[in-house]
Amino acid sequence: MSQVKLSDLVNNPVFKGMAAKEVQYIISLFSQVKATEGKTVFVENMPGESLYLVQQGAVQISQLLAEIDEQNMSVVGVGDIFGELAVIDGGDRYATARVIKNAVLFVLKRKDYNQLLIDNPRLGLQLTLNIVRIFTAKMRSAKKEYRTMLVASLNRNG
């Protein structure tokens, strides 16, 4: 993995509220990974260690419902992040991520995120708030989709 410049991503919500110099500093913490279609980025229930930002391509996020039944939850594309909780809590992955279109991913490892929190607490807090905002927006959207599915199911059964 090599260090990358994310200059084309400075308008990404991950960097909201940051000066160009601060964005450059955070960018230096990311590394780049090229992943071909079909590659598994991470698997559900494995320990989380990195946040991913899609620079190119697409990644499918899915969850196992049963031993052989997998439910597609979403597809993330250019400018989207996934695996964001891993840098904050280091817990197990709640889903599986697989590349569905050749991708270039920018990766922020938890150890680098933690070092940012030590070296520059204000900037680390801003990054954390941005990550939390992105995550909560995903949860709100998922809740709306779940509610719509539930209402449709009740109407069919009623």
N, C-alpha and C positions, 0 to 999 in steps of 0.2 A: 504494500500500500504506500502511496506517495502522498505528500502534503498537497493540498489543492487550494485553488483560489475560487471563491464562490461569488465573484464580483457581479455576475448576472443574477444572483439571488438576493441582493441586498434589500429588495422590496418584499421579501418573504415575511409572513407573519411571525416567524421565529425570531426575526431581528427587529420587530416593531419597537419604536421608542429608543432606538440606539443610534448614536452618531456614527458616521462612516468609519471613523478610527476604531470605535468599539466593535463594529461589525467585522472589520479587518482582523482584529484581535481574536474574536470568537472563531472566525473562519479558519484561522491558523490551527485551531484545535481539531478540526475535522480532517479525516483522511478519505481517500477515494477508493471505491471498489467497483469493478466492472463485473456484471453478472449476466449470464446468458439465460435465455428463455428456458424455463423448467427448473432452474436452480432454486433450492430452498434456502431462504435467508435465515430463518429460524423456525423452530418447531414448538408448538404448543406445549406448555409445562416445562420447557427447558429454562434454566436461569437466564434472566435478561441482563445484558451488559452494555447495549448500545442503542442509540436513537439513530434512525435513518432518515435522510432527506433525499427525495427522488429528484435527480437532476435531469435524467433522461429515462424513457421507458415506462413500464408499469409493473406494479406488484399487486397480487391478489392476497387479501387477508381472509382466512377461513378458520373455522372452528369445528372440531370433531363433535358430532352428536351421538355417535355410537362407534363401535370399533371400526366399522368400514364406511360409515356415513359422514361425509364432511359437508358443512354448510358454508357457502360463500357469503362473507359478510360485507366486503367492499373491495373496490379496486382503487389503489392510490396511484397518482400519476405525477407528472412534473410539478415541482414546487410543494408537494405534500410531504408530511412527515409521518412516520409510523414507528412503533416500538418506543414511543416517547416515555412511557412510565418506567422503563428500565433504567434510565439515567437518574430518575428521582428516587425510586425505591429498591431497585435491584432485585425485585421479586421475579417469580416465574412468569413466563409469557402466557398470555391468556388466549393466544391464537397462533396460527401458522402463517408465515409469509413466504409466498413463492413468486418468482419473477415470471410474468406472462408475456412480457415484451422486453427484449434485450435492454438492460438498464445500466445506468451509471448512478451509483448511490454514494452520497456523502455520509460519513459515519462519525458520530460523536460517541466515544467510549465513556463509560461511567467514571473511570479514573480521571479522565481529562475534565469532565464536568465537575467532579469533586474538587479538583485542583483549581478550577476557575472560582469556585465558591470560596476557597481559601485565599487565593491571590487577589481577587477583585469581588468582594461580597456584593457591592451595589450592582455590578454588571451581572453577576451570577443570579441575583434576585430578579433582575429584569428578564433574563433568559428563562428562569423558572416560571415567572408569571406568564410569559408568552406561551410556554409549553402547556401550562395548566389551562390557559384560555383556549388553545387549540383542542386539547383533550375534552374540555367541558362542552365545546361546540359539537364535537363528535358524539358525545353522550346525549346531548339534547336532541340531535338529529336522530340518533338510534331510538330514543324514547318515542319520538313522533312516529317513526316507522313501525315500531312495535305496537303502539296504540292503534294505528291504522290497520295493521294486520289482525289485531285482536278484535276490533270492531267488525271488520269484514268476516272474521270467523264466527262471531256471535250472530251476525245477520244471516249467515248461511245455515247455522244450526237452529235458528229461532223460528 
